Amino acid sequence: MITAFDWNDVLRWSKGAVRFLDQARLPFEVIVHETTDYRRIVDAIKRLEIRGAPLIGIAAGYGMALAAKKFSGPNFGKDDLEKAFRAFASSRPTAVNLFWVLERVRKLLDQSPTGEIPARMLDLALRVHEDDRKRCKAIGRHGLPLVGEGGIILTHCNTGALAAAGGTALSVVFLAHEQDIPVEVFVDETRPLLQGARLTVWELRQRGIPHRLIVDGAAPHVMRTFPVTAVITGADRIARNGDAANKIGTYMLATAARRHGIPFYIAAPLSTVDARIEKGDQIPIEERGSEEITSVLDRPVTLPDTPVFAPAFDVTPNELITAIITDAGVLYPPFSSSIPEALERGGDMTAEQE
């Protein structure tokens, strides 16, 4: 079990700079970068050095704080802040948490006296980060009863402390392990970038949680041959009707889980709900470069110039989702009622504080 890594270095503000773990280098290299340039944060998000919907939002908050810090200098004006804002807004189109944070940034820019923008921007970023910590803990608490006496949990991509301030889907697993509830996690490798193999396995090993790595295509076979308690994944954006966009391959898992009578849960903060979107076919789906499919770890695996279709996400229809585990509680179908009711109850803690 590795104990040297400081989990605070996944992402944090440190003495006027942002420190972040380069997730693209895991698990073979543990490299923490430090920068005072917001453009480096934008680049890190695009290159998946910083990833996971909640963490992307937090990173954008810190990045705008870096931009605002420069704003106090003689050669940096409000147009430059707008440029930084647009750079973050275009970095990853599917993760709604990014835009959830940027909406608060926009409100701050519009309402703050010029001289107070740098201090207020940093305060906002720090509060967003702390807010996400609280949300992740709440997701774990609400989701824990759903795993009962434990057993096998199947998951996809990475939904732990590398993706959010404390984890979304994996926060349930972490809490079960802390309370000595026996759990074993079957981890999809998660092609094409292997977030399951590279990141989730690394996190579970760090914490001493039993796990097995499987290829993505083995998941239905695992459901058929092992007593899987539940499938739990995260989400990058959830429509008002409960349709959920998540890492490509999630839809396949939900379909197989329904076939085998296994509960399929989405775990995400309520901020992942995009209240402006009624259903999943309105969610923008990011497409990645062909090289992410035609090579593995920079090694070509197919013929040059092979045509590629590379969506980074898919949308799981709400009828395949047993429940959505949020910081505001567990939401059950019909989601067209339970989600708006949860939003109205006020799960948006950050908005209330501003």
VMD Tcl script that draws the C-alpha trace (Angstrom):
set ca {
  {0.00 0.00 0.00}
  {1.44 3.37 -1.06}
  {1.35 5.98 1.69}
  {3.63 8.78 0.46}
  {1.11 10.70 -1.65}
  {-0.54 13.76 -0.10}
  {-4.16 13.68 -1.29}
  {-4.35 17.46 -0.96}
  {-2.02 17.63 -3.97}
  {-4.69 16.30 -6.31}
  {-5.66 19.98 -6.60}
  {-5.11 22.90 -4.26}
  {-4.28 26.58 -3.90}
  {-0.82 27.07 -2.40}
  {0.78 30.46 -1.71}
  {-0.58 32.21 -4.78}
  {-0.20 29.22 -7.10}
  {-2.21 26.14 -8.06}
  {-0.75 22.69 -7.40}
  {-2.23 19.72 -9.22}
  {-1.49 16.06 -9.76}
  {-0.81 15.14 -13.39}
  {-3.35 12.34 -13.82}
  {-2.20 11.65 -17.37}
  {1.06 10.26 -15.92}
  {-0.52 7.89 -13.40}
  {-0.03 5.20 -12.24}
  {3.64 4.89 -13.18}
  {4.68 8.44 -12.32}
  {3.32 10.63 -9.52}
  {4.05 14.17 -10.68}
  {2.65 17.31 -9.06}
  {2.81 20.52 -11.08}
  {2.64 24.07 -9.76}
  {1.61 27.07 -11.84}
  {0.63 30.72 -11.57}
  {-0.68 30.87 -15.15}
  {-4.39 30.20 -15.75}
  {-3.56 29.03 -19.29}
  {-1.66 26.09 -17.83}
  {-4.84 25.06 -15.99}
  {-6.87 25.29 -19.21}
  {-4.28 23.14 -20.95}
  {-4.28 20.62 -18.08}
  {-8.07 20.25 -18.35}
  {-7.91 19.71 -22.12}
  {-5.10 17.17 -21.78}
  {-6.90 15.31 -18.96}
  {-4.12 16.04 -16.49}
  {-7.03 17.41 -14.46}
  {-10.24 15.45 -15.03}
  {-13.52 14.41 -13.44}
  {-16.52 16.71 -13.74}
  {-16.46 18.17 -10.19}
  {-12.66 18.57 -10.20}
  {-12.76 20.36 -13.56}
  {-15.16 22.90 -12.05}
  {-12.92 23.40 -9.01}
  {-9.88 23.80 -11.26}
  {-11.68 26.44 -13.34}
  {-12.41 28.37 -10.14}
  {-8.75 28.34 -9.18}
  {-7.74 29.17 -12.73}
  {-9.96 32.24 -12.73}
  {-8.44 33.20 -9.37}
  {-5.01 33.09 -11.03}
  {-6.30 35.25 -13.87}
  {-7.84 37.71 -11.41}
  {-4.55 37.86 -9.50}
  {-2.89 39.09 -12.70}
  {-5.81 41.50 -13.12}
  {-4.35 43.63 -10.33}
  {-1.24 44.27 -12.45}
  {-0.78 47.33 -14.67}
  {-0.96 45.50 -18.01}
  {-3.95 43.26 -17.36}
  {-7.54 44.39 -17.81}
  {-11.11 43.14 -17.74}
  {-10.86 42.01 -21.35}
  {-8.14 39.61 -20.23}
  {-10.47 38.20 -17.58}
  {-13.12 37.67 -20.24}
  {-10.52 35.88 -22.36}
  {-9.71 33.58 -19.44}
  {-13.42 32.96 -18.87}
  {-13.93 31.95 -22.51}
  {-10.87 29.69 -22.42}
  {-12.28 27.69 -19.51}
  {-15.78 27.63 -21.02}
  {-14.44 25.97 -24.18}
  {-12.11 23.49 -22.46}
  {-14.54 20.54 -21.93}
  {-18.10 20.88 -23.31}
  {-19.88 17.97 -21.56}
  {-18.97 18.45 -17.87}
  {-21.73 20.70 -16.52}
  {-19.94 21.34 -13.20}
  {-17.53 23.53 -15.16}
  {-20.35 25.79 -16.29}
  {-21.95 25.66 -12.83}
  {-18.79 27.28 -11.47}
  {-18.41 29.67 -14.39}
  {-21.94 30.98 -13.84}
  {-20.83 32.04 -10.36}
  {-17.69 33.58 -11.83}
  {-19.83 35.56 -14.27}
  {-22.05 36.80 -11.45}
  {-18.99 37.86 -9.47}
  {-17.45 39.71 -12.42}
  {-20.68 41.55 -13.13}
  {-21.37 42.57 -9.53}
  {-17.95 43.21 -7.97}
  {-16.09 46.53 -7.79}
  {-12.96 46.28 -9.90}
  {-10.54 46.50 -7.00}
  {-12.23 43.66 -5.13}
  {-12.28 41.11 -7.96}
  {-9.00 39.29 -7.14}
  {-9.84 38.67 -3.47}
  {-13.45 37.74 -4.21}
  {-12.43 35.35 -6.98}
  {-10.06 33.46 -4.71}
  {-12.68 33.33 -1.97}
  {-15.17 31.88 -4.46}
  {-12.71 29.23 -5.63}
  {-11.89 28.14 -2.09}
  {-15.58 27.93 -1.18}
  {-16.38 25.88 -4.28}
  {-13.63 23.42 -3.32}
  {-14.82 23.10 0.28}
  {-18.41 22.81 -0.90}
  {-17.47 19.87 -3.10}
  {-15.79 18.12 -0.15}
  {-19.05 18.36 1.78}
  {-21.07 17.14 -1.19}
  {-18.82 14.11 -1.68}
  {-19.15 13.11 1.97}
  {-22.92 13.46 1.72}
  {-23.01 11.27 -1.40}
  {-21.14 8.57 0.51}
  {-23.54 8.76 3.46}
  {-26.65 8.63 1.29}
  {-25.31 5.82 -0.88}
  {-24.03 3.57 1.90}
  {-27.40 1.93 2.72}
  {-27.73 0.88 -0.93}
  {-24.76 -1.49 -0.69}
  {-26.31 -3.27 2.31}
  {-23.93 -5.82 3.76}
  {-21.42 -5.20 1.00}
  {-20.34 -7.56 -1.74}
  {-19.19 -6.84 -5.28}
  {-19.51 -3.33 -6.68}
  {-18.87 -2.83 -10.40}
  {-17.76 0.62 -11.52}
  {-16.58 2.45 -14.63}
  {-13.97 5.15 -15.30}
  {-12.70 6.98 -12.19}
  {-15.02 8.51 -9.61}
  {-12.79 8.81 -6.56}
  {-10.71 11.59 -5.04}
  {-8.99 12.07 -8.41}
  {-12.32 13.15 -9.93}
  {-13.86 15.18 -7.11}
  {-12.84 16.56 -3.72}
  {-13.74 13.27 -2.04}
  {-15.19 11.06 -4.72}
  {-18.69 10.47 -6.08}
  {-19.46 6.82 -6.87}
  {-16.31 5.67 -5.08}
  {-17.17 7.75 -2.00}
  {-19.79 5.08 -1.26}
  {-17.11 2.38 -1.52}
  {-14.65 4.40 0.59}
  {-17.19 4.82 3.39}
  {-18.18 1.15 3.30}
  {-14.52 0.19 3.62}
  {-14.01 2.64 6.50}
  {-16.94 1.04 8.32}
  {-15.59 -2.49 7.78}
  {-18.35 -3.43 5.36}
  {-16.73 -6.01 3.06}
  {-16.64 -4.75 -0.52}
  {-14.74 -5.81 -3.61}
  {-14.67 -3.53 -6.63}
  {-14.64 -4.84 -10.19}
  {-13.03 -2.05 -12.21}
  {-13.69 -1.59 -15.93}
  {-10.43 -0.67 -17.64}
  {-12.38 2.14 -19.40}
  {-11.12 2.47 -22.95}
  {-9.77 4.41 -24.65}
  {-7.76 6.28 -21.98}
  {-7.91 3.55 -19.34}
  {-9.05 5.71 -16.43}
  {-10.23 2.60 -14.62}
  {-6.97 0.72 -15.08}
  {-4.71 3.72 -14.49}
  {-6.59 5.76 -11.89}
  {-9.27 3.75 -10.09}
  {-6.97 0.79 -9.47}
  {-4.33 3.23 -8.16}
  {-6.81 4.83 -5.76}
  {-8.18 1.53 -4.50}
  {-4.68 0.21 -3.92}
  {-3.78 3.38 -2.04}
  {-6.68 2.70 0.32}
  {-6.26 -1.06 0.59}
  {-9.67 -1.84 -0.92}
  {-9.98 -5.26 -2.64}
  {-10.42 -4.95 -6.39}
  {-10.11 -6.72 -9.73}
  {-9.48 -5.12 -13.10}
  {-11.56 -6.29 -16.07}
  {-11.75 -5.34 -19.73}
  {-14.83 -3.29 -20.57}
  {-16.38 -6.07 -22.62}
  {-16.22 -8.48 -19.65}
  {-18.69 -6.50 -17.53}
  {-21.87 -8.32 -18.70}
  {-20.13 -11.67 -18.17}
  {-19.15 -10.59 -14.64}
  {-22.78 -9.70 -13.93}
  {-23.86 -13.11 -15.15}
  {-21.26 -15.14 -13.21}
  {-20.63 -13.17 -9.99}
  {-23.10 -11.99 -7.31}
  {-22.78 -8.29 -8.14}
  {-24.49 -6.14 -5.49}
  {-24.70 -3.00 -7.60}
  {-23.23 -1.06 -10.49}
  {-22.33 2.49 -9.44}
  {-20.95 5.11 -11.83}
  {-20.59 8.86 -11.86}
  {-22.04 11.39 -14.30}
  {-20.77 14.46 -16.11}
  {-24.20 15.92 -16.83}
  {-27.73 14.92 -15.86}
  {-30.86 16.17 -17.62}
  {-34.00 17.16 -15.71}
  {-35.64 13.86 -16.67}
  {-32.74 11.80 -15.25}
  {-30.96 10.91 -18.49}
  {-27.27 10.89 -17.55}
  {-24.14 11.52 -19.63}
  {-21.06 9.71 -18.41}
  {-17.87 8.15 -19.74}
  {-18.39 6.16 -22.93}
  {-19.40 2.61 -22.02}
  {-21.75 3.53 -19.19}
  {-24.86 2.97 -21.32}
  {-23.64 -0.56 -22.05}
  {-23.23 -1.24 -18.31}
  {-26.72 0.03 -17.52}
  {-28.24 -2.13 -20.26}
  {-26.44 -5.23 -18.99}
  {-27.37 -4.47 -15.38}
  {-31.05 -4.26 -16.34}
  {-30.79 -7.59 -18.18}
  {-29.36 -9.27 -15.07}
  {-31.60 -7.57 -12.50}
  {-28.74 -5.66 -10.85}
  {-29.35 -2.15 -9.46}
  {-27.67 0.55 -11.54}
  {-26.91 3.76 -9.64}
  {-25.58 7.13 -10.75}
  {-23.68 9.00 -8.02}
  {-23.12 12.72 -8.56}
  {-23.57 16.03 -6.77}
  {-26.83 17.80 -7.47}
  {-24.76 20.45 -9.26}
  {-24.30 17.89 -12.06}
  {-27.96 18.36 -12.99}
  {-28.32 20.83 -15.85}
  {-31.71 22.35 -15.13}
  {-31.77 23.92 -18.60}
  {-31.77 20.53 -20.33}
  {-34.97 18.49 -20.35}
  {-33.62 15.23 -21.75}
  {-30.41 13.47 -22.66}
  {-30.39 14.02 -26.40}
  {-29.84 17.73 -25.70}
  {-26.56 17.07 -23.86}
  {-23.50 18.01 -25.98}
  {-21.19 15.02 -26.41}
  {-17.49 15.75 -26.67}
  {-15.55 13.93 -29.38}
  {-11.86 13.29 -28.82}
  {-8.95 12.94 -31.23}
  {-8.56 9.75 -33.25}
  {-5.15 9.04 -31.71}
  {-6.82 8.14 -28.41}
  {-8.33 5.08 -30.12}
  {-5.66 4.24 -32.69}
  {-2.91 4.05 -30.05}
  {-2.56 2.84 -26.47}
  {0.00 4.58 -24.25}
  {1.47 6.19 -27.40}
  {1.86 2.82 -29.16}
  {-0.10 2.37 -32.45}
  {-2.56 -0.53 -32.38}
  {-4.12 -0.24 -35.85}
  {-3.28 0.78 -39.40}
  {-2.43 4.43 -40.13}
  {-5.30 6.68 -41.27}
  {-7.98 4.31 -39.94}
  {-11.31 6.21 -39.78}
  {-12.39 6.76 -36.17}
  {-15.51 7.79 -34.24}
  {-14.41 8.81 -30.73}
  {-17.20 10.08 -28.45}
  {-15.92 10.63 -24.92}
  {-19.36 10.14 -23.36}
  {-22.67 8.40 -23.88}
  {-26.11 9.04 -22.41}
  {-27.86 6.44 -20.25}
  {-31.67 6.71 -20.55}
  {-33.44 7.33 -17.25}
  {-35.45 4.10 -17.45}
  {-32.22 2.12 -16.94}
  {-31.24 4.03 -13.78}
  {-32.41 2.56 -10.47}
  {-31.65 5.74 -8.51}
  {-29.40 8.79 -8.50}
  {-27.30 9.22 -5.35}
  {-26.76 12.93 -4.68}
  {-25.58 15.14 -1.84}
  {-29.26 16.06 -1.34}
  {-30.33 12.42 -0.94}
  {-31.17 9.42 -3.11}
  {-33.50 10.33 -5.96}
  {-35.83 7.69 -7.38}
  {-38.01 7.52 -10.50}
  {-39.91 9.29 -11.79}
  {-36.88 11.58 -12.07}
  {-38.94 14.20 -13.90}
  {-40.50 14.82 -10.46}
  {-37.76 13.91 -7.97}
  {-35.00 15.94 -9.63}
  {-36.91 19.26 -9.84}
  {-38.13 18.73 -6.26}
  {-34.53 18.23 -5.07}
  {-33.38 21.33 -6.93}
  {-36.20 23.33 -5.39}
  {-35.29 22.13 -1.89}
  {-31.95 23.85 -2.34}
  {-29.13 21.42 -2.92}
  {-27.11 24.28 -4.37}
  {-25.17 25.23 -1.21}
  {-22.65 27.43 -2.97}
  {-25.33 29.60 -4.54}
  {-26.91 30.12 -1.14}
  {-23.63 31.33 0.33}
  {-22.98 33.99 -2.28}
}
mol new
graphics top color blue
foreach p $ca { graphics top sphere $p radius 0.5 }
foreach p [lrange $ca 0 end-1] q [lrange $ca 1 end] { graphics top cylinder $p $q radius 0.2 }
display resetview
